[in-house]
């Protein structure tokens, strides 16, 4: 019987302002900024060798979980995060999403 592999865990590395997931020693990340009650999703980076495993979606879900827990508005500046949220409206339905540019 084959051993079950554990699903990768997303970590919120607040010190570096990014969500991280590591597989096979390679890091995928979603960088963010916090400003005035907003969680601004800046960039999703999934190395080519980790592509096609759903890690980008896992990172965006982690951001939504954080925003929900902390009562933050999500601002998806990252094209991947924005597209993912548009394709998964059920995930974003319980939070406020600001689809425009943030006001500084």
C-alpha positions as CSV (number, residue, x, y, z in Angstrom):
1,X,0.0,0.0,0.0
2,X,1.5,3.4,-1.0
3,X,2.0,6.0,1.6
4,X,-0.3,9.0,1.4
5,X,1.5,12.3,0.7
6,X,0.5,15.1,2.9
7,X,-1.0,18.2,1.2
8,X,1.4,21.1,1.2
9,X,0.7,23.7,3.9
10,X,0.5,27.4,3.2
11,X,2.4,29.5,5.7
12,X,1.7,33.2,6.3
13,X,5.2,34.7,6.6
14,X,4.2,38.0,8.0
15,X,7.8,39.2,8.4
16,X,8.3,39.0,4.6
17,X,4.6,39.9,3.8
18,X,3.9,36.8,1.8
19,X,2.1,33.5,1.9
20,X,4.4,30.6,1.1
21,X,4.1,27.0,0.1
22,X,7.1,24.8,-0.4
23,X,7.2,21.5,-2.4
24,X,10.3,19.5,-3.3
25,X,12.4,22.3,-1.9
26,X,10.9,24.9,-4.2
27,X,9.0,27.9,-2.9
28,X,5.8,29.4,-4.4
29,X,4.6,32.7,-2.9
30,X,1.9,35.3,-2.9
31,X,3.3,38.7,-1.7
32,X,1.0,41.2,-0.1
33,X,0.8,44.5,1.7
34,X,-1.4,45.6,4.5
35,X,-2.7,49.1,4.5
36,X,-5.7,50.8,6.2
37,X,-7.8,47.7,6.7
38,X,-6.8,46.2,3.3
39,X,-5.0,43.1,2.3
40,X,-3.4,44.1,-1.0
41,X,-2.4,41.0,-3.1
42,X,0.6,42.1,-5.1
43,X,2.2,39.2,-6.9
44,X,1.8,35.4,-7.1
45,X,4.9,33.5,-8.1
46,X,4.7,29.8,-8.8
47,X,7.9,28.4,-10.3
48,X,7.4,26.4,-13.5
49,X,8.4,23.1,-12.0
50,X,5.5,23.5,-9.5
51,X,2.9,24.6,-12.0
52,X,-0.4,22.8,-12.6
53,X,-0.7,21.6,-8.9
54,X,-3.1,24.3,-7.8
55,X,-0.6,26.0,-5.5
56,X,-1.5,29.5,-6.8
57,X,-5.1,28.9,-5.8
58,X,-4.0,27.6,-2.4
59,X,-2.1,30.8,-1.8
60,X,-5.1,33.0,-2.8
61,X,-7.4,30.9,-0.5
62,X,-5.0,31.5,2.3
63,X,-5.2,35.3,1.7
64,X,-9.0,35.1,1.7
65,X,-8.9,33.2,5.0
66,X,-6.6,35.8,6.6
67,X,-8.8,38.7,5.3
68,X,-11.9,37.0,6.7
69,X,-10.4,36.3,10.1
70,X,-9.0,39.9,10.4
71,X,-12.0,41.7,8.8
72,X,-9.8,43.1,5.9
73,X,-10.9,44.2,2.4
74,X,-9.1,42.3,-0.3
75,X,-7.5,44.3,-3.1
76,X,-6.4,41.9,-5.9
77,X,-3.8,43.9,-7.8
78,X,-2.0,40.6,-8.8
79,X,-3.5,39.5,-12.2
80,X,-3.4,35.8,-11.2
81,X,-5.2,36.5,-7.9
82,X,-7.7,38.7,-9.5
83,X,-8.4,36.1,-12.2
84,X,-8.6,33.3,-9.7
85,X,-11.1,35.2,-7.5
86,X,-13.2,36.0,-10.6
87,X,-13.3,32.3,-11.4
88,X,-14.2,31.3,-7.8
89,X,-16.8,33.8,-6.7
90,X,-17.9,31.4,-3.9
91,X,-14.5,31.8,-2.2
92,X,-14.8,35.6,-2.3
93,X,-18.5,35.8,-1.4
94,X,-18.0,36.3,2.3
95,X,-15.6,39.2,2.1
96,X,-15.3,42.7,0.7
97,X,-13.2,42.8,-2.5
98,X,-12.1,46.2,-3.9
99,X,-11.6,45.5,-7.6
100,X,-10.2,49.0,-8.3
101,X,-6.9,50.6,-7.6
102,X,-6.3,51.3,-3.9
103,X,-6.3,55.0,-2.8
104,X,-3.2,56.0,-1.0
